[in-house]
Amino acid sequence: MLWTSQGMEMWTFERNAIPPSISNRSATPLLAEFGAPVANFQGSCNFDAHFFDQQMIFNTDFCGSNAGNTFQMHGCPMVSFADSFF
């Protein structure tokens, strides 16, 4: 995510397509390697006034219900594993 006074841009990468400046742990990620962002919020919004003190939360509950059972609907491997114990 790139968050500036002019807007916010977000990228996502397949595991086998992580840009070298990230996977090599460069001091500064090179945005030119990222391609088009999957989200691009810009415009007349005063981003500095409305967005501050943000936290990023990573939910590692892939097979849980927080995301609407997305993984379970598509064959979550942990569901069949867990079912064998209960």
FENFENLIN-V111495 format. One line per field, one symbol per residue. ss: DSSP state (2 for helix, 1 for strand, 0 for the rest). psi: psi as a letter, one per 30 degrees, with the letter a starting at -180 (. if undefined). burial: I if it has 24 or more other ideal C-beta (glycine too) atoms within 12 Angstrom, else O. A space follows every 50 residues. Layout:
ss=???
psi=???
burial=???
This chain:
ss=01110011110000222002222000000022200000111100002222 000000000000000000022220002222222000
psi=kjjlffakkklkkleggkkefefghlejkjffffaklfkjjlagkieeff jlhlkkkjjgiegafeghheeefghkffeeeefff.
burial=OOOOOOOOOOIOOOOOOOOOOOOOOOOOOOOOOOOOOOOOOOOOOOOOOO OOOOOOOOOOOOIOOOOOOOOOOOOOOOOOOOOOOO
